[in-house]
Amino acid sequence: MHLGAAAATFIVIFPAELPDKTLVATLIMGTRYRPAAVWAGAASAFAVHVAIAASAGGLFALLPRRLVQAVVAVVLGIGAAILLFRSEASEEEEGEELAERAPPSNRRVAASAFALIFAAEWGDISQVLTANLAARYHDPVSVAVGSLVALWLAAGVAVLAGRSLVRVVPLELVRRVAGAVLVVFAVLSAAEAIRG
């Protein structure tokens, strides 16, 4: 395992996940149900998605490096645009709608959190970034570890901090910082693609 690839993945994924609809859903579920059960369900769903994304990225690594770098630059640029230009209100509304679907039974909170996050995370920016970073670094295991730690930490922040986090750090600020980080990585990937 390469710690540099894991750390770089963490740096990209963690801020990108903070303003995400799945985090909002986890946050809301964490204020309504047992936080440990919500986190366990969300963490399990994230683990499955990371495994899928890192495996797909490992397959991308078989493609020519220049092509992969160009695709990574485009995907990171799209991710940055989504974070910088998508309305925070729409993310919060989607997250609240997802959380409303969860059943009130504490016995089923973990299963509900898993189902909710598993369904909502398909095609999400963190899943796409994980696949692209696995291809970029040619190290799906390191990228999976970095991504998984970032997603688990983000889910932990959501269930522990609840709504108090939003009072201290506005999600719009988190979104802007995450978008800026993705812009930097997009530019670096584009430069690598151009250099060949």
Backbone hydrogen bonds in HBPLUS format (Angstrom, degrees):
<---DONOR---> <-ACCEPTOR-->    atom                        ^
c    i                          cat <-CA-CA->   ^        H-A-AA   ^      H-
h    n   atom  resd res      DA  || num        DHA   H-A  angle D-A-AA Bond
n    s   type  num  typ     dist DA aas  dist angle  dist       angle   num
A0006-ALA N   A0002-HIS O   3.18 MM   4  6.51 160.1  2.23 150.6 156.5     1
A0007-ALA N   A0003-LEU O   2.82 MM   4  5.96 160.9  1.86 150.2 155.4     2
A0008-ALA N   A0004-GLY O   2.91 MM   4  6.05 163.4  1.94 147.5 152.5     3
A0009-THR N   A0005-ALA O   2.98 MM   4  6.05 155.8  2.04 143.0 149.7     4
A0010-PHE N   A0006-ALA O   2.96 MM   4  6.18 158.3  2.00 146.0 152.1     5
A0011-ILE N   A0007-ALA O   2.92 MM   4  6.19 161.1  1.96 152.6 157.2     6
A0012-VAL N   A0008-ALA O   3.13 MM   4  6.38 142.0  2.28 141.6 150.9     7
A0012-VAL N   A0009-THR O   3.15 MM   3  5.20 126.3  2.46  96.6 110.2     8
A0013-ILE N   A0009-THR O   2.83 MM   4  5.97 173.8  1.83 163.5 165.2     9
A0014-PHE N   A0010-PHE O   2.96 MM   4  5.69 165.2  1.98 149.3 154.1    10
A0017-GLU N   A0013-ILE O   2.92 MM   4  6.05 141.3  2.07 156.7 166.2    11
A0017-GLU N   A0014-PHE O   3.23 MM   3  5.35 132.2  2.47  99.8 111.7    12
A0018-LEU N   A0014-PHE O   3.27 MM   4  6.48 141.5  2.43 147.9 157.6    13
A0020-ASP N   A0017-GLU O   3.04 MM   3  5.09 161.6  2.07 115.4 119.3    14
A0023-LEU N   A0020-ASP O   3.11 MM   3  5.31 124.8  2.43  99.8 113.3    15
A0024-VAL N   A0020-ASP O   3.09 MM   4  6.49 158.1  2.14 150.3 156.6    16
A0025-ALA N   A0021-LYS O   2.90 MM   4  6.12 158.8  1.95 146.5 152.4    17
A0026-THR N   A0022-THR O   2.92 MM   4  6.07 156.4  1.97 140.4 147.1    18
A0027-LEU N   A0023-LEU O   2.74 MM   4  5.92 158.8  1.79 151.8 158.1    19
A0028-ILE N   A0024-VAL O   2.92 MM   4  6.13 165.0  1.94 152.2 155.3    20
A0029-MET N   A0025-ALA O   2.90 MM   4  6.09 164.7  1.92 149.8 154.6    21
A0030-GLY N   A0026-THR O   2.80 MM   4  5.91 150.7  1.88 145.5 154.3    22
A0031-THR N   A0027-LEU O   3.12 MM   4  6.46 130.3  2.37 140.1 152.3    23
A0031-THR N   A0028-ILE O   3.12 MM   3  5.22 136.2  2.32  97.8 109.7    24
A0032-ARG N   A0029-MET O   3.08 MM   3  5.11 139.6  2.25  98.3 110.1    25
A0033-TYR N   A0029-MET O   2.80 MM   4  5.78 152.6  1.87 161.6 166.8    26
A0038-VAL N   A0034-ARG O   3.06 MM   4  6.35 159.7  2.10 157.1 163.5    27
A0039-TRP N   A0035-PRO O   2.84 MM   4  6.03 166.7  1.86 155.3 158.8    28
A0040-ALA N   A0036-ALA O   2.95 MM   4  6.08 160.7  1.99 145.1 150.6    29
A0041-GLY N   A0037-ALA O   3.11 MM   4  6.27 163.6  2.14 146.7 150.4    30
A0042-ALA N   A0038-VAL O   2.95 MM   4  6.14 167.0  1.96 154.4 158.4    31
A0043-ALA N   A0039-TRP O   2.72 MM   4  5.76 166.0  1.74 156.9 161.3    32
A0044-SER N   A0040-ALA O   3.06 MM   4  6.14 154.3  2.13 142.0 148.2    33
A0045-ALA N   A0041-GLY O   3.13 MM   4  6.38 159.1  2.18 146.3 151.7    34
A0046-PHE N   A0042-ALA O   2.91 MM   4  6.18 160.6  1.95 154.0 159.5    35
A0047-ALA N   A0043-ALA O   2.96 MM   4  6.15 151.3  2.04 143.4 151.1    36
A0048-VAL N   A0044-SER O   3.16 MM   4  6.49 155.8  2.22 148.4 153.4    37
A0049-HIS N   A0045-ALA O   3.07 MM   4  6.36 165.4  2.09 152.3 156.2    38
A0050-VAL N   A0046-PHE O   2.83 MM   4  6.00 159.2  1.87 154.3 159.9    39
A0051-ALA N   A0047-ALA O   3.04 MM   4  6.18 160.3  2.08 145.5 150.7    40
A0052-ILE N   A0048-VAL O   3.08 MM   4  6.35 158.9  2.13 149.6 154.9    41
A0053-ALA N   A0049-HIS O   2.87 MM   4  6.06 167.2  1.89 152.6 156.4    42
A0054-ALA N   A0050-VAL O   2.78 MM   4  5.84 168.1  1.80 155.3 158.8    43
A0055-SER N   A0051-ALA O   3.07 MM   4  6.06 153.2  2.14 138.5 146.0    44
A0056-ALA N   A0052-ILE O   2.98 MM   4  6.22 158.3  2.03 147.8 153.9    45
A0057-GLY N   A0053-ALA O   2.87 MM   4  6.10 155.1  1.93 146.9 154.5    46
A0058-GLY N   A0054-ALA O   2.85 MM   4  6.09 144.1  1.98 141.0 150.8    47
A0059-LEU N   A0055-SER O   3.13 MM   4  6.50 144.4  2.26 142.7 151.4    48
A0059-LEU N   A0056-ALA O   3.12 MM   3  5.15 122.7  2.46  94.2 108.3    49
A0060-PHE N   A0056-ALA O   2.98 MM   4  6.37 146.9  2.10 142.8 152.7    50
A0061-ALA N   A0057-GLY O   3.00 MM   4  6.28 135.7  2.20 141.3 152.8    51
A0062-LEU N   A0059-LEU O   3.10 MM   3  5.60 159.9  2.15 111.0 117.2    52
A0063-LEU N   A0060-PHE O   2.93 MM   3  5.53 161.9  1.97 118.4 124.4    53
A0068-VAL N   A0064-PRO O   3.07 MM   4  6.39 162.1  2.11 156.0 161.5    54
A0069-GLN N   A0065-ARG O   2.89 MM   4  6.12 162.6  1.92 155.3 159.5    55
A0070-ALA N   A0066-ARG O   3.06 MM   4  6.27 153.6  2.13 143.7 150.6    56
A0071-VAL N   A0067-LEU O   2.96 MM   4  6.25 160.7  2.00 152.7 157.7    57
A0072-VAL N   A0068-VAL O   2.81 MM   4  6.03 161.4  1.84 154.3 160.0    58
A0073-ALA N   A0069-GLN O   2.92 MM   4  6.08 158.6  1.97 144.8 150.5    59
A0074-VAL N   A0070-ALA O   3.04 MM   4  6.31 157.6  2.09 146.9 152.5    60
A0075-VAL N   A0071-VAL O   2.89 MM   4  6.12 168.4  1.90 157.1 160.0    61
A0076-LEU N   A0072-VAL O   2.83 MM   4  5.97 166.2  1.85 155.2 159.3    62
A0077-GLY N   A0073-ALA O   2.92 MM   4  6.01 153.1  1.99 141.4 149.5    63
A0078-ILE N   A0074-VAL O   2.87 MM   4  6.15 153.7  1.94 150.1 157.2    64
A0079-GLY N   A0075-VAL O   2.83 MM   4  6.08 161.1  1.87 149.6 155.4    65
A0080-ALA N   A0076-LEU O   2.83 MM   4  6.05 156.7  1.88 148.8 155.0    66
A0081-ALA N   A0077-GLY O   2.93 MM   4  6.16 158.2  1.98 145.1 151.1    67
A0082-ILE N   A0078-ILE O   2.88 MM   4  6.16 157.4  1.93 152.9 158.9    68
A0083-LEU N   A0079-GLY O   2.98 MM   4  6.23 164.2  2.01 150.8 154.8    69
A0084-LEU N   A0080-ALA O   2.80 MM   4  5.94 156.2  1.85 152.0 159.3    70
A0085-PHE N   A0081-ALA O   2.82 MM   4  5.66 149.8  1.91 146.4 153.1    71
A0086-ARG N   A0082-ILE O   2.94 MM   4  5.21 147.7  2.05 136.8 141.0    72
A0092-GLU N   A0088-GLU O   2.99 MM   4  6.30 163.3  2.02 155.8 160.3    73
A0093-GLU N   A0089-ALA O   2.88 MM   4  6.05 159.2  1.92 148.9 154.8    74
A0094-GLU N   A0090-SER O   2.96 MM   4  6.12 160.0  2.00 145.2 150.4    75
A0095-GLY N   A0091-GLU O   2.91 MM   4  6.12 160.3  1.95 149.2 155.0    76
A0096-GLU N   A0092-GLU O   2.85 MM   4  6.06 157.3  1.90 150.4 156.5    77
A0097-GLU N   A0093-GLU O   2.91 MM   4  6.10 158.5  1.96 148.6 154.6    78
A0098-LEU N   A0094-GLU O   2.93 MM   4  6.16 156.8  1.99 148.1 154.5    79
A0099-ALA N   A0095-GLY O   2.96 MM   4  6.18 157.5  2.01 145.9 152.1    80
A0100-GLU N   A0096-GLU O   2.96 MM   4  6.13 147.2  2.06 145.8 154.4    81
A0101-ARG N   A0098-LEU O   3.23 MM   3  5.55 145.9  2.35 104.0 113.1    82
A0102-ALA N   A0099-ALA O   3.17 MM   3  5.64 163.1  2.20 114.4 119.5    83
A0108-ARG N   A0105-SER O   3.22 MM   3  5.57 140.2  2.39 103.5 113.2    84
A0109-VAL N   A0106-ASN O   3.39 MM   3  5.10 169.4  2.40  99.6 102.6    85
A0112-SER N   A0108-ARG O   2.83 MM   4  5.95 154.4  1.90 150.7 158.9    86
A0113-ALA N   A0109-VAL O   2.77 MM   4  5.98 159.0  1.81 154.0 159.7    87
A0114-PHE N   A0110-ALA O   2.89 MM   4  6.10 158.9  1.93 147.9 153.9    88
A0115-ALA N   A0111-ALA O   2.96 MM   4  6.15 169.4  1.97 147.9 150.7    89
A0116-LEU N   A0112-SER O   2.86 MM   4  5.97 162.4  1.89 150.2 155.6    90
A0117-ILE N   A0113-ALA O   2.94 MM   4  6.03 173.6  1.94 153.1 154.9    91
A0118-PHE N   A0114-PHE O   2.77 MM   4  5.76 161.9  1.80 154.9 161.3    92
A0119-ALA N   A0115-ALA O   3.01 MM   4  6.02 161.1  2.05 143.3 147.9    93
A0120-ALA N   A0116-LEU O   3.01 MM   4  6.09 158.3  2.06 144.3 151.1    94
A0121-GLU N   A0117-ILE O   2.91 MM   4  5.73 144.1  2.04 149.4 155.3    95
A0124-ASP N   A0121-GLU O   2.95 MM   3  5.04 161.6  1.98 130.3 128.4    96
A0127-GLN N   A0124-ASP O   3.08 MM   3  5.36 121.6  2.43 103.4 117.7    97
A0128-VAL N   A0124-ASP O   3.02 MM   4  6.33 166.3  2.04 161.3 165.2    98
A0129-LEU N   A0125-ILE O   2.82 MM   4  5.92 160.5  1.86 149.0 155.2    99
A0130-THR N   A0126-SER O   2.96 MM   4  5.99 153.2  2.03 137.1 144.4   100
A0131-ALA N   A0127-GLN O   3.12 MM   4  6.39 163.0  2.15 149.1 152.5   101
A0132-ASN N   A0128-VAL O   3.00 MM   4  6.24 162.3  2.03 149.8 155.0   102
A0133-LEU N   A0129-LEU O   2.77 MM   4  5.91 158.7  1.82 153.4 159.3   103
A0134-ALA N   A0130-THR O   2.95 MM   4  6.07 153.0  2.02 146.8 154.0   104
A0135-ALA N   A0131-ALA O   3.14 MM   4  6.40 149.0  2.24 140.8 148.7   105
A0136-ARG N   A0132-ASN O   2.85 MM   4  6.08 152.0  1.93 143.6 152.4   106
A0137-TYR N   A0133-LEU O   2.90 MM   4  6.00 169.9  1.91 153.4 154.6   107
A0138-HIS N   A0134-ALA O   3.04 MM   4  5.68 121.8  2.39 129.2 141.9   108
A0143-VAL N   A0139-ASP O   3.12 MM   4  6.33 169.3  2.13 160.9 164.3   109
A0144-ALA N   A0140-PRO O   2.83 MM   4  5.83 152.7  1.91 139.2 147.4   110
A0145-VAL N   A0141-VAL O   2.95 MM   4  6.21 157.0  2.00 150.4 156.0   111
A0146-GLY N   A0142-SER O   3.00 MM   4  6.26 169.0  2.01 152.3 154.9   112
A0147-SER N   A0143-VAL O   2.83 MM   4  5.96 163.5  1.86 152.9 158.1   113
A0148-LEU N   A0144-ALA O   2.81 MM   4  5.83 163.9  1.83 148.0 153.3   114
A0149-VAL N   A0145-VAL O   2.96 MM   4  6.08 166.2  1.98 152.9 156.4   115
A0150-ALA N   A0146-GLY O   3.09 MM   4  6.20 158.6  2.14 141.4 147.6   116
A0151-LEU N   A0147-SER O   2.87 MM   4  6.11 162.8  1.90 155.2 159.8   117
A0152-TRP N   A0148-LEU O   2.81 MM   4  5.93 162.8  1.84 151.6 156.9   118
A0153-LEU N   A0149-VAL O   2.87 MM   4  5.93 156.5  1.92 144.9 151.8   119
A0154-ALA N   A0150-ALA O   2.89 MM   4  6.07 158.8  1.94 145.9 152.2   120
A0155-ALA N   A0151-LEU O   2.92 MM   4  6.12 160.2  1.96 147.9 153.1   121
A0156-GLY N   A0152-TRP O   2.85 MM   4  6.04 151.4  1.93 142.6 151.3   122
A0157-VAL N   A0153-LEU O   2.80 MM   4  6.07 157.3  1.85 153.3 159.0   123
A0158-ALA N   A0154-ALA O   2.98 MM   4  6.21 154.7  2.04 143.6 150.7   124
A0159-VAL N   A0155-ALA O   2.97 MM   4  6.27 164.2  1.99 154.3 156.7   125
A0160-LEU N   A0156-GLY O   2.93 MM   4  5.93 156.8  1.98 149.8 156.5   126
A0161-ALA N   A0157-VAL O   2.84 MM   4  5.48 154.9  1.91 139.2 147.8   127
A0162-GLY N   A0158-ALA O   3.00 MM   4  5.37 142.3  2.15 125.5 136.3   128
A0164-SER N   A0161-ALA O   3.18 MM   3  5.76 132.2  2.43 145.4 141.3   129
A0166-VAL N   A0163-ARG O   3.12 MM   3  5.41 123.8  2.45 103.3 115.9   130
A0167-ARG N   A0164-SER O   3.11 MM   3  5.11 128.8  2.39  94.2 107.8   131
A0168-VAL N   A0164-SER O   3.25 MM   4  6.58 139.4  2.43 142.8 152.8   132
A0168-VAL N   A0165-LEU O   3.07 MM   3  5.22 129.0  2.34  99.0 112.2   133
A0169-VAL N   A0165-LEU O   2.83 MM   4  5.94 175.6  1.83 170.6 169.8   134
A0173-LEU N   A0170-PRO O   3.01 MM   3  5.45 128.2  2.28 108.3 120.3   135
A0174-VAL N   A0170-PRO O   3.26 MM   4  6.71 159.3  2.31 149.7 155.3   136
A0175-ARG N   A0171-LEU O   2.82 MM   4  6.00 158.0  1.86 149.5 155.7   137
A0176-ARG N   A0172-GLU O   3.00 MM   4  6.23 154.7  2.06 143.4 149.5   138
A0177-VAL N   A0173-LEU O   2.99 MM   4  6.26 163.9  2.01 154.8 158.6   139
A0178-ALA N   A0174-VAL O   2.92 MM   4  6.09 166.6  1.94 153.4 157.5   140
A0179-GLY N   A0175-ARG O   2.88 MM   4  6.03 157.5  1.93 146.9 153.6   141
A0180-ALA N   A0176-ARG O   2.91 MM   4  6.14 153.5  1.98 146.7 153.6   142
A0181-VAL N   A0177-VAL O   2.95 MM   4  6.25 156.9  2.01 151.6 157.7   143
A0182-LEU N   A0178-ALA O   3.00 MM   4  6.28 158.6  2.05 149.8 155.4   144
A0183-VAL N   A0179-GLY O   2.96 MM   4  6.22 147.6  2.07 143.7 152.8   145
A0184-VAL N   A0180-ALA O   3.09 MM   4  6.41 158.9  2.14 149.4 153.7   146
A0185-PHE N   A0181-VAL O   3.07 MM   4  6.42 163.5  2.10 151.2 155.2   147
A0186-ALA N   A0182-LEU O   2.80 MM   4  5.96 150.3  1.89 146.4 155.3   148
A0187-VAL N   A0183-VAL O   2.94 MM   4  6.17 159.1  1.98 152.5 157.1   149
A0188-LEU N   A0184-VAL O   2.99 MM   4  6.26 161.8  2.02 151.3 156.4   150
A0189-SER N   A0185-PHE O   2.93 MM   4  6.09 159.1  1.97 146.3 151.8   151
A0190-ALA N   A0186-ALA O   2.89 MM   4  6.06 155.4  1.95 146.8 154.0   152
A0191-ALA N   A0187-VAL O   2.90 MM   4  6.11 154.1  1.97 148.0 155.1   153
A0192-GLU N   A0188-LEU O   3.02 MM   4  6.29 152.5  2.10 144.1 151.3   154
A0193-ALA N   A0189-SER O   2.93 MM   4  6.17 151.6  2.01 145.7 153.7   155
A0194-ILE N   A0190-ALA O   2.95 MM   4  6.17 154.2  2.02 147.6 154.1   156
A0195-ARG N   A0191-ALA O   2.95 MM   4  6.11 160.3  1.99 147.7 153.1   157
A0196-GLY N   A0192-GLU O   2.95 MM   4  6.01 139.7  2.12 138.3 148.8   158
